[in-house]
Protein backbone atom coordinates (compact mmCIF):
# COMPACT_ATOMS: atom_id res chain seq x y z
CA UNK A 1 0.00 0.00 0.00
CA UNK A 2 1.39 3.40 -0.97
CA UNK A 3 0.06 6.40 0.88
CA UNK A 4 -0.52 9.56 -1.07
CA UNK A 5 -0.53 13.12 0.11
CA UNK A 6 -4.01 13.79 1.35
CA UNK A 7 -5.72 16.87 0.00
CA UNK A 8 -9.05 17.61 1.61
CA UNK A 9 -10.97 20.44 0.02
CA UNK A 10 -12.56 22.99 2.35
CA UNK A 11 -16.12 21.85 1.68
CA UNK A 12 -15.14 18.24 2.30
CA UNK A 13 -13.38 19.20 5.54
CA UNK A 14 -16.61 20.83 6.72
CA UNK A 15 -18.54 17.65 5.86
CA UNK A 16 -16.01 15.52 7.77
CA UNK A 17 -16.25 17.81 10.81
CA UNK A 18 -20.04 17.57 10.68
CA UNK A 19 -19.83 13.75 10.63
CA UNK A 20 -17.38 13.76 13.54
CA UNK A 21 -19.59 16.13 15.54
CA UNK A 22 -22.65 13.94 14.92
CA UNK A 23 -20.61 10.89 15.89
CA UNK A 24 -19.68 12.48 19.22
CA UNK A 25 -23.29 13.39 19.94
CA UNK A 26 -24.62 9.93 19.12
CA UNK A 27 -21.86 7.81 20.66
CA UNK A 28 -21.11 9.76 23.82
CA UNK A 29 -17.38 9.85 23.01
CA UNK A 30 -15.53 12.99 24.09
CA UNK A 31 -13.04 13.31 21.20
CA UNK A 32 -12.83 12.08 17.65
CA UNK A 33 -9.71 12.20 15.49
CA UNK A 34 -9.37 11.32 11.83
CA UNK A 35 -5.81 10.29 11.02
CA UNK A 36 -4.05 8.80 8.06
CA UNK A 37 -2.24 5.47 8.32
CA UNK A 38 1.09 7.23 8.82
CA UNK A 39 -0.24 9.06 11.89
CA UNK A 40 -0.92 12.49 10.38
CA UNK A 41 -3.86 14.20 12.01
CA UNK A 42 -6.44 15.09 9.34
CA UNK A 43 -9.34 16.32 11.50
CA UNK A 44 -10.27 16.49 15.16
CA UNK A 45 -13.29 17.52 17.17
CA UNK A 46 -14.49 17.17 20.71
CA UNK A 47 -13.87 18.39 24.22
CA UNK A 48 -11.68 21.44 24.43
CA UNK A 49 -8.95 20.02 26.61
CA UNK A 50 -5.24 20.08 25.96
CA UNK A 51 -4.52 16.74 24.32
CA UNK A 52 -1.31 16.02 22.46
CA UNK A 53 -3.19 15.00 19.32
CA UNK A 54 0.01 14.76 17.27
CA UNK A 55 1.47 12.11 19.60
CA UNK A 56 -1.86 10.34 20.04
CA UNK A 57 -2.29 10.17 16.25
CA UNK A 58 1.22 8.83 15.64
CA UNK A 59 1.01 6.24 18.41
CA UNK A 60 -2.47 5.08 17.39
CA UNK A 61 -1.35 4.65 13.79
CA UNK A 62 1.66 2.64 14.98
CA UNK A 63 -0.49 0.44 17.20
CA UNK A 64 -2.96 -0.08 14.36
CA UNK A 65 -0.12 -1.01 12.02
CA UNK A 66 1.35 -3.53 14.47
CA UNK A 67 -2.04 -5.20 14.99
CA UNK A 68 -2.24 -5.43 11.20
CA UNK A 69 0.93 -7.51 11.30
CA UNK A 70 -0.65 -9.72 13.98
CA UNK A 71 -3.73 -10.13 11.82
CA UNK A 72 -1.67 -11.27 8.86
CA UNK A 73 0.08 -13.86 11.06
CA UNK A 74 -3.38 -15.25 11.80
CA UNK A 75 -4.38 -15.28 8.13
CA UNK A 76 -6.49 -12.12 8.28
CA UNK A 77 -5.98 -9.18 5.94
CA UNK A 78 -6.21 -6.80 8.91
CA UNK A 79 -8.11 -6.21 12.11
CA UNK A 80 -10.53 -3.37 11.50
CA UNK A 81 -10.99 -2.33 15.14
CA UNK A 82 -8.55 -1.76 17.97
CA UNK A 83 -9.79 -1.08 21.49
CA UNK A 84 -7.85 -0.01 24.59
CA UNK A 85 -9.72 0.11 27.88
CA UNK A 86 -8.47 2.23 30.75
CA UNK A 87 -9.76 2.95 34.24
CA UNK A 88 -10.97 6.43 33.34
CA UNK A 89 -10.79 6.62 29.56
CA UNK A 90 -10.70 4.26 26.62
CA UNK A 91 -9.73 4.48 22.97
CA UNK A 92 -11.53 2.93 20.02
CA UNK A 93 -9.62 2.91 16.72
CA UNK A 94 -11.27 1.72 13.51
CA UNK A 95 -10.64 1.58 9.78
CA UNK A 96 -12.19 4.23 7.57
CA UNK A 97 -10.54 3.07 4.34
CA UNK A 98 -7.09 1.95 3.18
CA UNK A 99 -5.63 5.37 4.00
CA UNK A 100 -7.53 6.69 7.04
CA UNK A 101 -8.38 5.69 10.61
CA UNK A 102 -11.02 7.00 13.02
CA UNK A 103 -9.96 7.30 16.65
CA UNK A 104 -12.48 7.92 19.44
CA UNK A 105 -11.67 8.73 23.05
CA UNK A 106 -14.38 8.10 25.62
CA UNK A 107 -14.95 7.62 29.33
CA UNK A 108 -17.56 6.02 31.55
CA UNK A 109 -20.40 8.18 30.21
CA UNK A 110 -20.89 5.72 27.33
CA UNK A 111 -20.15 2.11 26.38
CA UNK A 112 -17.80 0.56 23.88
CA UNK A 113 -20.86 -0.84 22.11
CA UNK A 114 -22.29 2.63 21.49
CA UNK A 115 -18.93 3.93 20.30
CA UNK A 116 -18.41 0.91 18.04
CA UNK A 117 -21.90 1.18 16.52
CA UNK A 118 -21.67 4.86 15.68
CA UNK A 119 -17.98 4.68 14.70
CA UNK A 120 -18.90 2.22 11.98
CA UNK A 121 -21.54 4.62 10.62
CA UNK A 122 -19.17 7.60 10.86
CA UNK A 123 -16.34 5.69 9.17
CA UNK A 124 -18.60 4.78 6.25
CA UNK A 125 -19.73 8.40 5.81
CA UNK A 126 -16.18 9.77 6.10
CA UNK A 127 -14.91 7.12 3.67
CA UNK A 128 -17.41 8.32 1.06
CA UNK A 129 -16.37 11.94 1.59
CA UNK A 130 -12.67 11.05 1.27
CA UNK A 131 -13.30 9.03 -1.89
CA UNK A 132 -15.10 11.99 -3.46
CA UNK A 133 -12.39 14.39 -2.28
CA UNK A 134 -9.59 12.27 -3.76
CA UNK A 135 -11.39 12.21 -7.10
CA UNK A 136 -11.44 16.01 -7.32
CA UNK A 137 -8.59 17.74 -9.13
CA UNK A 138 -6.06 19.51 -6.97
CA UNK A 139 -6.11 23.29 -7.09
CA UNK A 140 -3.58 24.77 -9.46
CA UNK A 141 -3.83 28.38 -8.35
CA UNK A 142 -0.96 30.86 -8.30
CA UNK A 143 0.31 29.65 -4.94
CA UNK A 144 0.51 26.02 -6.02
CA UNK A 145 2.51 26.47 -9.22
CA UNK A 146 6.30 26.01 -9.18
CA UNK A 147 8.54 29.06 -9.12
CA UNK A 148 10.18 30.16 -12.34
CA UNK A 149 13.99 30.41 -12.47
CA UNK A 150 13.84 34.20 -12.10
CA UNK A 151 11.38 33.97 -9.20
CA UNK A 152 13.54 31.47 -7.36
CA UNK A 153 16.65 33.67 -7.76
CA UNK A 154 14.78 36.65 -6.34
CA UNK A 155 13.15 34.59 -3.61
CA UNK A 156 16.37 32.99 -2.41
CA UNK A 157 18.44 36.17 -2.42
CA UNK A 158 20.33 35.70 -5.67
CA UNK A 159 20.47 38.83 -7.76
CA UNK A 160 18.62 38.66 -11.05
CA UNK A 161 20.58 39.19 -14.23
CA UNK A 162 19.89 42.50 -15.96
HELIX and SHEET records of a PDB file:
HELIX    1   1 UNK A   10  UNK A   27  1                                  18    
HELIX    2   2 UNK A   53  UNK A   73  1                                  21    
HELIX    3   3 UNK A  112  UNK A  135  1                                  24    
HELIX    4   4 UNK A  142  UNK A  144  5                                   3    
HELIX    5   5 UNK A  149  UNK A  155  1                                   7    
SHEET    1   A 5 UNK A  41  UNK A  46  0                                        
SHEET    2   A 5 UNK A  31  UNK A  36 -1                                        
SHEET    3   A 5 UNK A 100  UNK A 106 -1                                        
SHEET    4   A 5 UNK A  90  UNK A  95 -1                                        
SHEET    5   A 5 UNK A  81  UNK A  85 -1                                        
END                                                                             
